Amino acid sequence: MGPRRLKQRILCLWFPELATDRICRRDRGRSWRSGDAVEPLAVYGKRRNAHRLICINAPARKAGIALGEGLSDACARVPHLRTEEEIPEADEALLAALADWCDRYTPLVALSGDDGLLLDITGCAHLFEGEEALLEDCVTRLSAQGFTVRASVADTVGAAWACARAKGGVIAPGGQREVLEPLPLSLLRLEENCVAALNKVGLKRIVDVLDRPRAPLASRFGGELVRRLDQALGLEGEPISPRLHIPALVAERRFFEPISRQEDMEAIILALGDHIKAQLEERGQGGRAFEVALFRVDGVVNRLMVGTSGPIREPSFILRLFREKLKSVGDELDAGFGYDLVRLSVLEAQSCTPGQLDLSGARDEDEDLAQLVDRLGARLGIARVARFLPGDSHMPEKRAALVPAATVREDAIFWPDEHLLWDNTSLERPLRLLARPEPVEAVAMVPEGPPLRFRWRKALYEVARSEGPERIAPPWWQGPQPTRDYFRVEDSEGRRFWLYREGLFEREVPNPRWFLQGLFS
């Protein structure tokens, strides 16, 4: 028999006053908690061609204000009502920040509309001494940050969503039917017109449709009613889509007293790296991308990510990469009042085979190069570190290409002898080419001879010496293109250039053109 599969458990968080909470948190001079605000507050937006209230706080409800009420009517009845226009982008950003914060409970966090979050806490509750303790810890922390929140835990997304908007709490496994029965049908996440049609025929609560035949319900009120009902009861699956990539491995440490010193963070990263190393060794893998998540006590989450050119699992080298990352971010990383949770994650892992040392015990030069690439990538960004890759072409600009160094395996690079750009005596071609060949005005003694002088970027150069030509014809399968004759030239002041004449005189073009493609150092 295989391992026993845990029954899914979903935690739903509902923020009914998200917009007003955002305003209260913004105004630091006022109380953070919406329920303790001195004045009633409402946020309005344009709905059905009129300005209507879309979010109100507790004092506004006590004053008789209702959601959906017209702005002018509400202000006329409650003159001291404070109103602000909605900012959807700010509310979305705040909800995304809350989702990042909830990552402390589970990596499976998804958005639920514009005012809720869904957390798959299957197998996570024992870390917090049970679901009741986890729920209480989450709600207490969010309330302390100034949010009005209601939460519920259930077997299904539909049951947790409905219970969070009804009374909240933890629904025992398999007990969603009893909890859903007295709730209104609107809590099944149905469209307003469907709920209105059901109410018109006397079906107002979920219990009214639970045992009715599914076919007549679907025929009269649509298949969405049946689907939502089955999802809430657990008869039909409903997976959630996490916002963030699920890491391959995770190690974390919580603190009773927050930490803020960089030395403490480095010590924790090194200790967590030891746990990660042991798990990677068991799998025969190494990490290619690592992330450190720093959870501040005020709800802000700082994330640092580094990538590597090859699989690694040595804690000291992981720490060295994050030390470089900390240097690059500098003052941008604000510890605030400190971190109460530090998490090290392996975002990407792959097979890692131990390398063979030589008889002297020395390391391979390729390993040193890979470590250099990783350290530069941690400081500058792994995508910004590039290296040359050989190209199968005779055209100079296509003989090598710059590619991200982390994507290239050293043992897969092969530079044939004919691709070498130098010999024992002198350079035949410049090491660096211009981004694009630049046109020049050149004067030659004979049509196919070397240039005597040329003008480049408005400056005139007199040629003292020249070598060439080196003739290169473009590939025939790419269509008719002019032939190139390359010359190495040196001017009277000792500066060396690499020019080419494009097109054979009278055989391909009537007047060949000259271009400068590189400079010798």
Secondary structure, 3 states (H helix, E strand, C coil): CCCCCCCCCEEEEECCCHHHHHHHHHCCCCCCCHHHCCCCEEEEEEECCEEEEEEECHHHHHCCCCCCCEHHHHHHHCCCCEEEECCHHHHHHHHHHHHHHHHHCCCCEEEECCCEEEEECCCCHHHHCCHHHHHHHHHHHHHHCCCCCEEEEECCHHHHHHHHCCCCEECCCCCHHHHHCCCEHHHHCCCHHHHHHHHHCCCCECHHHHCCCHHHHHHHHCHHHHHHHHHHHCCCCCCCCCCCCCCCEEEEEEEEEEECCHHHHHHHHHHHHHHHHHHHHHHCEEEEEEEEEEEECCCCEEEEEEEEEEEECCHHHHHHHHHHHHHHHHHHCCCCCCEEEEEEEEEEEEECCCCCCCCCCCCCHHHHHHHHHHHHHHHHCHHHCEEEEECCCCCHHHCEEEEEHHHCCHHHCCCCHHHCCECCCCECCCCCEEEEEEEEEEEECCCCCCEEEEEECCEEEEEEEEEEEEEECCCHHHCCCCCEEEEEEEECCCCEEEEEEECCECCCECCCEEEEEEECC
